[in-house]
């Protein structure tokens, strides 16, 4: 993907208790050859993830720069992303979870509309296209689609997957947005705010390998309820 070299790409990765996955996730990210930097924010992990990250940093010989940031208390995914966004230097930012649910080989799909000069923000949709998906959790799927539907009503967008963890942004767009959510409210908040700024938003299909709670999945029904409040808050009360 030669066009990707024309703009530098920063990957921002929030991490919480991912000792078993973090080394391989970082390898998969850097193996793409796309990022110029990887910014990893450990949100006060207590399972040994911090030790793994420090060891990686000490022996780092990867193809891009690695920056580690550590929270001194657990603050949530949204707070970790805020920290990471303030430290990026690339022209484009991609959010990458620290597990195997999202595949870094989909980066070219997320980047292309921005590289083509057509988009400011790109959402990776789990519900469109012919990409492979692990079959899990009917009610999670219904919840995601319902949240997207309500969000679309208030933003007047036609997204299929507002809650997706794969989003790419032109960095200058992120720098112009003040984010507030600490946990998983980041998704409805950023969607509302890029809609209000009239950003050019594209959506592309991605693969998805969702994991079970036994495998470390962290979002739950309480976060789904909170997401409804964030949709209302950031679309109607801000």
ChimeraX commands (.cxc) that place a marker at each C-alpha (Angstrom):
marker #1 position 0.00,0.00,0.00 radius 0.5
marker #1 position 2.48,2.67,-1.18 radius 0.5
marker #1 position 0.09,5.59,-0.68 radius 0.5
marker #1 position 0.17,5.07,3.11 radius 0.5
marker #1 position 3.77,6.38,3.16 radius 0.5
marker #1 position 2.60,9.82,2.07 radius 0.5
marker #1 position 0.98,10.40,5.46 radius 0.5
marker #1 position 2.34,9.16,8.77 radius 0.5
marker #1 position 0.11,6.90,10.87 radius 0.5
marker #1 position -0.06,6.72,14.66 radius 0.5
marker #1 position -1.70,3.76,16.37 radius 0.5
marker #1 position -3.18,4.49,19.81 radius 0.5
marker #1 position -3.69,1.39,21.93 radius 0.5
marker #1 position -5.41,1.51,25.34 radius 0.5
marker #1 position -4.52,-1.49,27.49 radius 0.5
marker #1 position -6.01,-2.95,30.66 radius 0.5
marker #1 position -5.11,-6.42,31.94 radius 0.5
marker #1 position -4.05,-7.93,28.62 radius 0.5
marker #1 position -0.86,-9.76,29.66 radius 0.5
marker #1 position -1.67,-12.82,27.55 radius 0.5
marker #1 position -2.34,-10.87,24.35 radius 0.5
marker #1 position -0.34,-7.65,24.37 radius 0.5
marker #1 position 2.95,-8.94,22.90 radius 0.5
marker #1 position 1.25,-10.65,19.97 radius 0.5
marker #1 position -1.11,-7.71,19.34 radius 0.5
marker #1 position 1.83,-5.31,19.13 radius 0.5
marker #1 position 3.60,-7.70,16.76 radius 0.5
marker #1 position 0.54,-7.88,14.50 radius 0.5
marker #1 position 0.31,-4.08,14.45 radius 0.5
marker #1 position 3.96,-3.52,13.57 radius 0.5
marker #1 position 4.04,-6.40,11.07 radius 0.5
marker #1 position 1.68,-4.42,8.84 radius 0.5
marker #1 position 4.51,-1.96,8.17 radius 0.5
marker #1 position 1.98,0.88,8.29 radius 0.5
marker #1 position 2.40,2.81,11.57 radius 0.5
marker #1 position 5.22,5.28,12.10 radius 0.5
marker #1 position 4.53,5.20,15.82 radius 0.5
marker #1 position 2.65,3.09,18.35 radius 0.5
marker #1 position 1.37,4.80,21.49 radius 0.5
marker #1 position 0.38,2.33,24.21 radius 0.5
marker #1 position -1.47,3.54,27.31 radius 0.5
marker #1 position -1.63,1.11,30.22 radius 0.5
marker #1 position -4.71,1.96,32.29 radius 0.5
marker #1 position -3.29,0.67,35.59 radius 0.5
marker #1 position -3.22,-3.02,34.71 radius 0.5
marker #1 position -2.82,-5.37,37.67 radius 0.5
marker #1 position -2.13,-8.67,35.94 radius 0.5
marker #1 position 1.50,-8.14,34.95 radius 0.5
marker #1 position 0.79,-6.31,31.68 radius 0.5
marker #1 position 2.96,-3.39,32.80 radius 0.5
marker #1 position 5.97,-5.65,33.31 radius 0.5
marker #1 position 5.49,-7.15,29.85 radius 0.5
marker #1 position 5.31,-3.67,28.30 radius 0.5
marker #1 position 8.41,-2.43,30.09 radius 0.5
marker #1 position 10.33,-5.50,28.95 radius 0.5
marker #1 position 9.18,-4.91,25.37 radius 0.5
marker #1 position 10.28,-1.29,25.54 radius 0.5
marker #1 position 13.70,-2.17,26.92 radius 0.5
marker #1 position 14.44,-4.46,23.98 radius 0.5
marker #1 position 12.46,-2.60,21.33 radius 0.5
marker #1 position 13.77,-2.96,17.78 radius 0.5
marker #1 position 10.47,-2.61,15.96 radius 0.5
marker #1 position 9.94,-0.88,12.61 radius 0.5
marker #1 position 8.20,2.10,14.25 radius 0.5
marker #1 position 8.67,4.13,17.41 radius 0.5
marker #1 position 7.09,2.81,20.61 radius 0.5
marker #1 position 5.83,5.16,23.32 radius 0.5
marker #1 position 4.52,3.75,26.61 radius 0.5
marker #1 position 2.29,5.80,28.92 radius 0.5
marker #1 position 1.09,4.61,32.32 radius 0.5
marker #1 position -1.96,5.70,34.29 radius 0.5
marker #1 position -1.51,5.68,38.04 radius 0.5
marker #1 position -5.11,4.59,38.58 radius 0.5
marker #1 position -7.69,2.84,36.44 radius 0.5
marker #1 position -9.65,5.48,34.55 radius 0.5
marker #1 position -11.26,3.68,31.61 radius 0.5
marker #1 position -10.82,3.30,27.86 radius 0.5
marker #1 position -11.95,6.82,27.03 radius 0.5
marker #1 position -9.48,8.35,29.49 radius 0.5
marker #1 position -6.68,6.20,28.10 radius 0.5
marker #1 position -7.49,7.35,24.57 radius 0.5
marker #1 position -7.46,10.99,25.66 radius 0.5
marker #1 position -3.99,10.47,27.10 radius 0.5
marker #1 position -2.81,8.78,23.93 radius 0.5
marker #1 position -4.23,11.38,21.57 radius 0.5
marker #1 position -2.23,14.14,23.26 radius 0.5
marker #1 position 1.03,12.31,22.45 radius 0.5
marker #1 position 0.59,11.38,18.77 radius 0.5
marker #1 position 2.72,12.91,16.03 radius 0.5
marker #1 position 1.26,11.18,12.95 radius 0.5
marker #1 position -1.05,12.71,10.35 radius 0.5
marker #1 position -3.63,9.94,10.90 radius 0.5
marker #1 position -4.65,8.18,14.11 radius 0.5
marker #1 position -6.10,4.67,14.30 radius 0.5
marker #1 position -7.55,3.30,17.54 radius 0.5
marker #1 position -6.47,-0.30,18.20 radius 0.5
marker #1 position -7.76,-2.46,21.07 radius 0.5
marker #1 position -5.17,-4.63,22.83 radius 0.5
marker #1 position -6.77,-7.97,21.92 radius 0.5
marker #1 position -7.47,-10.07,18.84 radius 0.5
marker #1 position -11.03,-8.85,18.13 radius 0.5
marker #1 position -9.87,-6.39,15.45 radius 0.5
marker #1 position -7.34,-7.33,12.77 radius 0.5
marker #1 position -4.57,-4.82,11.91 radius 0.5
marker #1 position -4.56,-6.20,8.38 radius 0.5
marker #1 position -7.71,-4.09,7.93 radius 0.5
marker #1 position -5.70,-0.85,8.34 radius 0.5
marker #1 position -5.54,-0.21,4.56 radius 0.5
marker #1 position -9.35,-0.20,4.42 radius 0.5
marker #1 position -9.53,2.36,7.23 radius 0.5
marker #1 position -6.83,4.54,5.73 radius 0.5
marker #1 position -7.77,4.63,2.07 radius 0.5
marker #1 position -10.68,7.13,2.21 radius 0.5
marker #1 position -8.45,9.54,4.17 radius 0.5
marker #1 position -5.46,9.01,1.87 radius 0.5
marker #1 position -7.73,9.65,-1.11 radius 0.5
marker #1 position -8.68,13.01,0.40 radius 0.5
marker #1 position -12.34,12.01,0.73 radius 0.5
marker #1 position -12.72,11.47,4.47 radius 0.5
marker #1 position -11.80,13.00,7.81 radius 0.5
marker #1 position -13.02,10.02,9.85 radius 0.5
marker #1 position -13.48,6.36,8.92 radius 0.5
marker #1 position -15.54,3.84,10.91 radius 0.5
marker #1 position -14.79,0.13,10.50 radius 0.5
marker #1 position -18.13,-1.67,10.42 radius 0.5
marker #1 position -18.58,-5.22,11.72 radius 0.5
marker #1 position -22.01,-5.42,10.08 radius 0.5
marker #1 position -21.34,-4.72,6.40 radius 0.5
marker #1 position -19.48,-6.49,3.62 radius 0.5
marker #1 position -18.32,-10.05,3.28 radius 0.5
marker #1 position -15.49,-10.14,5.82 radius 0.5
marker #1 position -15.32,-13.03,8.25 radius 0.5
marker #1 position -16.83,-12.75,11.74 radius 0.5
marker #1 position -16.76,-15.02,14.75 radius 0.5
marker #1 position -20.32,-16.02,15.70 radius 0.5
marker #1 position -21.13,-14.85,19.25 radius 0.5
marker #1 position -23.69,-13.08,21.45 radius 0.5
marker #1 position -26.99,-12.36,19.71 radius 0.5
marker #1 position -28.03,-9.77,22.30 radius 0.5
marker #1 position -24.75,-7.88,21.98 radius 0.5
marker #1 position -25.44,-7.56,18.26 radius 0.5
marker #1 position -28.98,-6.34,18.90 radius 0.5
marker #1 position -27.69,-3.86,21.49 radius 0.5
marker #1 position -25.05,-2.52,19.13 radius 0.5
marker #1 position -27.57,-2.04,16.33 radius 0.5
marker #1 position -30.05,-0.36,18.66 radius 0.5
marker #1 position -27.41,2.05,19.96 radius 0.5
marker #1 position -26.37,2.81,16.39 radius 0.5
marker #1 position -30.01,3.42,15.41 radius 0.5
marker #1 position -30.60,5.89,18.25 radius 0.5
marker #1 position -27.29,7.62,17.56 radius 0.5
marker #1 position -28.15,7.91,13.87 radius 0.5
marker #1 position -31.51,9.50,14.68 radius 0.5
marker #1 position -29.76,12.28,16.61 radius 0.5
marker #1 position -26.70,12.74,14.39 radius 0.5
marker #1 position -28.56,12.26,11.08 radius 0.5
marker #1 position -25.85,9.85,9.97 radius 0.5
marker #1 position -26.46,6.44,8.37 radius 0.5
marker #1 position -23.78,4.41,10.14 radius 0.5
marker #1 position -24.19,0.67,10.54 radius 0.5
marker #1 position -21.80,0.33,13.51 radius 0.5
marker #1 position -21.37,3.36,15.75 radius 0.5
marker #1 position -19.91,1.24,18.56 radius 0.5
marker #1 position -17.07,-0.20,16.49 radius 0.5
marker #1 position -13.66,-0.19,18.13 radius 0.5
marker #1 position -11.94,0.50,14.80 radius 0.5
marker #1 position -11.94,4.18,13.91 radius 0.5
marker #1 position -9.42,6.27,11.97 radius 0.5
marker #1 position -9.11,10.05,12.17 radius 0.5
marker #1 position -7.13,12.81,10.57 radius 0.5
marker #1 position -5.13,13.97,13.58 radius 0.5
marker #1 position -6.13,17.61,13.17 radius 0.5
marker #1 position -9.78,16.55,13.61 radius 0.5
marker #1 position -9.00,14.91,16.96 radius 0.5
marker #1 position -6.96,17.88,18.09 radius 0.5
marker #1 position -10.02,20.10,17.57 radius 0.5
marker #1 position -12.33,18.01,19.78 radius 0.5
marker #1 position -12.50,18.09,23.57 radius 0.5
marker #1 position -13.30,14.60,24.79 radius 0.5
marker #1 position -14.86,13.89,28.19 radius 0.5
marker #1 position -15.92,10.24,28.50 radius 0.5
marker #1 position -13.79,7.99,30.66 radius 0.5
marker #1 position -15.12,4.52,29.84 radius 0.5
marker #1 position -16.83,3.16,26.74 radius 0.5
marker #1 position -18.79,6.37,26.28 radius 0.5
marker #1 position -16.00,7.39,23.92 radius 0.5
marker #1 position -17.76,5.80,20.95 radius 0.5
marker #1 position -21.08,7.73,21.11 radius 0.5
marker #1 position -19.25,10.88,22.20 radius 0.5
marker #1 position -16.79,10.97,19.32 radius 0.5
marker #1 position -19.57,10.09,16.87 radius 0.5
marker #1 position -21.73,12.97,18.07 radius 0.5
marker #1 position -18.84,15.42,17.99 radius 0.5
marker #1 position -17.52,14.57,14.52 radius 0.5
marker #1 position -21.11,14.79,13.25 radius 0.5
marker #1 position -21.55,18.24,14.81 radius 0.5
marker #1 position -18.26,19.38,13.24 radius 0.5
marker #1 position -19.62,18.18,9.89 radius 0.5
marker #1 position -16.60,15.98,9.31 radius 0.5
marker #1 position -16.55,13.86,6.19 radius 0.5
marker #1 position -17.33,10.41,7.60 radius 0.5
marker #1 position -16.85,7.15,5.72 radius 0.5
marker #1 position -17.53,3.57,6.72 radius 0.5
marker #1 position -15.78,0.41,5.55 radius 0.5
marker #1 position -16.24,-3.29,6.25 radius 0.5
marker #1 position -13.81,-5.03,8.61 radius 0.5
marker #1 position -13.37,-8.55,9.93 radius 0.5
marker #1 position -14.21,-9.23,13.57 radius 0.5
marker #1 position -13.28,-12.01,16.00 radius 0.5
marker #1 position -15.23,-11.16,19.14 radius 0.5
marker #1 position -14.14,-12.83,22.36 radius 0.5
marker #1 position -16.09,-14.22,25.28 radius 0.5
marker #1 position -16.03,-12.92,28.84 radius 0.5
marker #1 position -13.91,-15.94,29.77 radius 0.5
marker #1 position -11.41,-14.78,27.16 radius 0.5
marker #1 position -11.27,-11.28,28.65 radius 0.5
marker #1 position -14.12,-9.27,27.11 radius 0.5
marker #1 position -14.77,-6.27,29.37 radius 0.5
marker #1 position -17.80,-4.35,28.07 radius 0.5
marker #1 position -21.12,-5.38,29.65 radius 0.5
marker #1 position -24.81,-4.47,29.77 radius 0.5
marker #1 position -24.16,-1.60,32.18 radius 0.5
marker #1 position -21.93,0.01,29.55 radius 0.5
marker #1 position -24.75,-0.43,27.04 radius 0.5
marker #1 position -27.17,1.43,29.31 radius 0.5
marker #1 position -24.57,4.14,29.87 radius 0.5
marker #1 position -24.12,4.44,26.10 radius 0.5
marker #1 position -27.77,5.52,25.71 radius 0.5
marker #1 position -27.14,8.32,28.19 radius 0.5
marker #1 position -23.98,9.37,26.36 radius 0.5
marker #1 position -25.85,9.47,23.05 radius 0.5
marker #1 position -28.45,11.82,24.53 radius 0.5
marker #1 position -25.89,13.84,26.47 radius 0.5
marker #1 position -23.51,14.58,23.62 radius 0.5
marker #1 position -26.14,15.09,20.94 radius 0.5
marker #1 position -28.77,17.09,22.84 radius 0.5
marker #1 position -27.15,18.51,25.98 radius 0.5
marker #1 position -23.78,19.71,24.68 radius 0.5
marker link #1:1,2 radius 0.2
marker link #1:2,3 radius 0.2
marker link #1:3,4 radius 0.2
marker link #1:4,5 radius 0.2
marker link #1:5,6 radius 0.2
marker link #1:6,7 radius 0.2
marker link #1:7,8 radius 0.2
marker link #1:8,9 radius 0.2
marker link #1:9,10 radius 0.2
marker link #1:10,11 radius 0.2
marker link #1:11,12 radius 0.2
marker link #1:12,13 radius 0.2
marker link #1:13,14 radius 0.2
marker link #1:14,15 radius 0.2
marker link #1:15,16 radius 0.2
marker link #1:16,17 radius 0.2
marker link #1:17,18 radius 0.2
marker link #1:18,19 radius 0.2
marker link #1:19,20 radius 0.2
marker link #1:20,21 radius 0.2
marker link #1:21,22 radius 0.2
marker link #1:22,23 radius 0.2
marker link #1:23,24 radius 0.2
marker link #1:24,25 radius 0.2
marker link #1:25,26 radius 0.2
marker link #1:26,27 radius 0.2
marker link #1:27,28 radius 0.2
marker link #1:28,29 radius 0.2
marker link #1:29,30 radius 0.2
marker link #1:30,31 radius 0.2
marker link #1:31,32 radius 0.2
marker link #1:32,33 radius 0.2
marker link #1:33,34 radius 0.2
marker link #1:34,35 radius 0.2
marker link #1:35,36 radius 0.2
marker link #1:36,37 radius 0.2
marker link #1:37,38 radius 0.2
marker link #1:38,39 radius 0.2
marker link #1:39,40 radius 0.2
marker link #1:40,41 radius 0.2
marker link #1:41,42 radius 0.2
marker link #1:42,43 radius 0.2
marker link #1:43,44 radius 0.2
marker link #1:44,45 radius 0.2
marker link #1:45,46 radius 0.2
marker link #1:46,47 radius 0.2
marker link #1:47,48 radius 0.2
marker link #1:48,49 radius 0.2
marker link #1:49,50 radius 0.2
marker link #1:50,51 radius 0.2
marker link #1:51,52 radius 0.2
marker link #1:52,53 radius 0.2
marker link #1:53,54 radius 0.2
marker link #1:54,55 radius 0.2
marker link #1:55,56 radius 0.2
marker link #1:56,57 radius 0.2
marker link #1:57,58 radius 0.2
marker link #1:58,59 radius 0.2
marker link #1:59,60 radius 0.2
marker link #1:60,61 radius 0.2
marker link #1:61,62 radius 0.2
marker link #1:62,63 radius 0.2
marker link #1:63,64 radius 0.2
marker link #1:64,65 radius 0.2
marker link #1:65,66 radius 0.2
marker link #1:66,67 radius 0.2
marker link #1:67,68 radius 0.2
marker link #1:68,69 radius 0.2
marker link #1:69,70 radius 0.2
marker link #1:70,71 radius 0.2
marker link #1:71,72 radius 0.2
marker link #1:72,73 radius 0.2
marker link #1:73,74 radius 0.2
marker link #1:74,75 radius 0.2
marker link #1:75,76 radius 0.2
marker link #1:76,77 radius 0.2
marker link #1:77,78 radius 0.2
marker link #1:78,79 radius 0.2
marker link #1:79,80 radius 0.2
marker link #1:80,81 radius 0.2
marker link #1:81,82 radius 0.2
marker link #1:82,83 radius 0.2
marker link #1:83,84 radius 0.2
marker link #1:84,85 radius 0.2
marker link #1:85,86 radius 0.2
marker link #1:86,87 radius 0.2
marker link #1:87,88 radius 0.2
marker link #1:88,89 radius 0.2
marker link #1:89,90 radius 0.2
marker link #1:90,91 radius 0.2
marker link #1:91,92 radius 0.2
marker link #1:92,93 radius 0.2
marker link #1:93,94 radius 0.2
marker link #1:94,95 radius 0.2
marker link #1:95,96 radius 0.2
marker link #1:96,97 radius 0.2
marker link #1:97,98 radius 0.2
marker link #1:98,99 radius 0.2
marker link #1:99,100 radius 0.2
marker link #1:100,101 radius 0.2
marker link #1:101,102 radius 0.2
marker link #1:102,103 radius 0.2
marker link #1:103,104 radius 0.2
marker link #1:104,105 radius 0.2
marker link #1:105,106 radius 0.2
marker link #1:106,107 radius 0.2
marker link #1:107,108 radius 0.2
marker link #1:108,109 radius 0.2
marker link #1:109,110 radius 0.2
marker link #1:110,111 radius 0.2
marker link #1:111,112 radius 0.2
marker link #1:112,113 radius 0.2
marker link #1:113,114 radius 0.2
marker link #1:114,115 radius 0.2
marker link #1:115,116 radius 0.2
marker link #1:116,117 radius 0.2
marker link #1:117,118 radius 0.2
marker link #1:118,119 radius 0.2
marker link #1:119,120 radius 0.2
marker link #1:120,121 radius 0.2
marker link #1:121,122 radius 0.2
marker link #1:122,123 radius 0.2
marker link #1:123,124 radius 0.2
marker link #1:124,125 radius 0.2
marker link #1:125,126 radius 0.2
marker link #1:126,127 radius 0.2
marker link #1:127,128 radius 0.2
marker link #1:128,129 radius 0.2
marker link #1:129,130 radius 0.2
marker link #1:130,131 radius 0.2
marker link #1:131,132 radius 0.2
marker link #1:132,133 radius 0.2
marker link #1:133,134 radius 0.2
marker link #1:134,135 radius 0.2
marker link #1:135,136 radius 0.2
marker link #1:136,137 radius 0.2
marker link #1:137,138 radius 0.2
marker link #1:138,139 radius 0.2
marker link #1:139,140 radius 0.2
marker link #1:140,141 radius 0.2
marker link #1:141,142 radius 0.2
marker link #1:142,143 radius 0.2
marker link #1:143,144 radius 0.2
marker link #1:144,145 radius 0.2
marker link #1:145,146 radius 0.2
marker link #1:146,147 radius 0.2
marker link #1:147,148 radius 0.2
marker link #1:148,149 radius 0.2
marker link #1:149,150 radius 0.2
marker link #1:150,151 radius 0.2
marker link #1:151,152 radius 0.2
marker link #1:152,153 radius 0.2
marker link #1:153,154 radius 0.2
marker link #1:154,155 radius 0.2
marker link #1:155,156 radius 0.2
marker link #1:156,157 radius 0.2
marker link #1:157,158 radius 0.2
marker link #1:158,159 radius 0.2
marker link #1:159,160 radius 0.2
marker link #1:160,161 radius 0.2
marker link #1:161,162 radius 0.2
marker link #1:162,163 radius 0.2
marker link #1:163,164 radius 0.2
marker link #1:164,165 radius 0.2
marker link #1:165,166 radius 0.2
marker link #1:166,167 radius 0.2
marker link #1:167,168 radius 0.2
marker link #1:168,169 radius 0.2
marker link #1:169,170 radius 0.2
marker link #1:170,171 radius 0.2
marker link #1:171,172 radius 0.2
marker link #1:172,173 radius 0.2
marker link #1:173,174 radius 0.2
marker link #1:174,175 radius 0.2
marker link #1:175,176 radius 0.2
marker link #1:176,177 radius 0.2
marker link #1:177,178 radius 0.2
marker link #1:178,179 radius 0.2
marker link #1:179,180 radius 0.2
marker link #1:180,181 radius 0.2
marker link #1:181,182 radius 0.2
marker link #1:182,183 radius 0.2
marker link #1:183,184 radius 0.2
marker link #1:184,185 radius 0.2
marker link #1:185,186 radius 0.2
marker link #1:186,187 radius 0.2
marker link #1:187,188 radius 0.2
marker link #1:188,189 radius 0.2
marker link #1:189,190 radius 0.2
marker link #1:190,191 radius 0.2
marker link #1:191,192 radius 0.2
marker link #1:192,193 radius 0.2
marker link #1:193,194 radius 0.2
marker link #1:194,195 radius 0.2
marker link #1:195,196 radius 0.2
marker link #1:196,197 radius 0.2
marker link #1:197,198 radius 0.2
marker link #1:198,199 radius 0.2
marker link #1:199,200 radius 0.2
marker link #1:200,201 radius 0.2
marker link #1:201,202 radius 0.2
marker link #1:202,203 radius 0.2
marker link #1:203,204 radius 0.2
marker link #1:204,205 radius 0.2
marker link #1:205,206 radius 0.2
marker link #1:206,207 radius 0.2
marker link #1:207,208 radius 0.2
marker link #1:208,209 radius 0.2
marker link #1:209,210 radius 0.2
marker link #1:210,211 radius 0.2
marker link #1:211,212 radius 0.2
marker link #1:212,213 radius 0.2
marker link #1:213,214 radius 0.2
marker link #1:214,215 radius 0.2
marker link #1:215,216 radius 0.2
marker link #1:216,217 radius 0.2
marker link #1:217,218 radius 0.2
marker link #1:218,219 radius 0.2
marker link #1:219,220 radius 0.2
marker link #1:220,221 radius 0.2
marker link #1:221,222 radius 0.2
marker link #1:222,223 radius 0.2
marker link #1:223,224 radius 0.2
marker link #1:224,225 radius 0.2
marker link #1:225,226 radius 0.2
marker link #1:226,227 radius 0.2
marker link #1:227,228 radius 0.2
marker link #1:228,229 radius 0.2
marker link #1:229,230 radius 0.2
marker link #1:230,231 radius 0.2
marker link #1:231,232 radius 0.2
marker link #1:232,233 radius 0.2
marker link #1:233,234 radius 0.2
marker link #1:234,235 radius 0.2
marker link #1:235,236 radius 0.2
marker link #1:236,237 radius 0.2
marker link #1:237,238 radius 0.2
view
